[in-house]
Amino acid sequence: MHLAVQFPGGCADFAAYERIARTAERGKFDFCLLGDGDFAGGGGPDTVTVLSALAAVTHRIGLAATATAVYSEPYEIARRIASLDHLSAGRAAWDMATSPDAYDSANYRRGDFLPAVRRHERADEFVHTVRAVWDAWAPGAVAADQAGGVFADPGGLRPFAFHGRYFSVSGHATLPRSPQGNPVLIHAGDADEARDFGAAHADVVRTACTGLDEARAFAADLEARAAGHARGPGDVRVMLDAGFVLGGSEADARGRGLQAGLPDADRPVFAGSAAHIAARMDAYVQEQACDGFVLQAADAPDGSGSAALTAFVDQVVPLLRDRGSFRADYTGWTLRDHLGLPVPAPLP
């Protein structure tokens, strides 16, 4: 089983981020995910800035930054995520958003609203361009400091280029290849276009299916779509976006969670005793409905969400370990190690 936590939105207090990240790392979670509050009229600081700071106060947990593939530019995103990956020694992920909001379009001076098909067409080219930048350094190539300047190993650095409908980009990358081959790619979405995009590109696909049968059908559908892109079942992890509320009975726990602001309509909620939550989560994995969970805790009174996560780590995680469903410790250093994902071969 894989576990991740999504930071509560709209927070500008670094201490709150640090508490959550350290708690999740103590629980041996795979990664922390920070959504970009710049989209859909939200708020909050820049994702890569926050996660780069968290790289200095954590050691093993992955750091996943949401950034749009609709309004940004590929080289910009490639460089920012690659920088986070190097600063964290191979723990970075890019959560590839395909933002649908006209509000975002106005912020980014695009001047129009892209329908779903065009958003995912643009995002498809965007990802190909980003990977071309990341793969512009051959594996093992290093940079050498000569007289105060950084120079590429001439045998390792290759120019990159991508020419398509939405992008025509060529140049040279300024960072060596990722410590984990490429940063991990994450995508969320249940619509057909989102499923196809995730099956083609993502290492982790997030879904908010609200029942065991629905989640199992999603996982089977995604596996079939991935096979259509010449990808095997071991190439993609399906993780369920879920809330949780610890309490005596499921009804009481769910009620307290709703009062605390935990979303109920747009994602499943595991509510009840620690034993009940552990059993339900384990059932999803055993029934091949998902490979793990991206958890959103009900906010603590200070808005940090750290109190609920602490309770989950202290009460639910030990039970998952007793079931043999979750790791006792990290066995590798990179996020790909945690997720059991292969290192991608460089693009030709």
Buried (B, 14 or more C-beta within 10 A) or exposed (E): BBBBBBBBBEBEEBEBBBBBBBBBBBBBBBBBBBBBBBBBEEEBBBBBBBBBBBBEEBEBBBBBBBBBBBBBBBBEBBBBBBBBBBBBBBBBBBBBBBBBBEBBBEBBEEEEBBEBEBBBBBBBBBBBBBBBBBBBBBEEBEBEEEEEEEEBBEEBBBEBEBEBEBBEBEEEBBBBBBBBBBBBBBBBBBEEBBBBBBBBBBBBBBBBBBEBEBBBEBBEBBBEBBEEEEBEBEBBBBBBBBBBBBBEEBEEBBBBBBEBEBBBEEBBBBBBBBEBBBBBBBEBBEEBBBBBBBBBBBBBEEEBBBBBBBBBBBBBBBBBBEBEBBBEEBEEBBBBBBBEBEBBEBBE
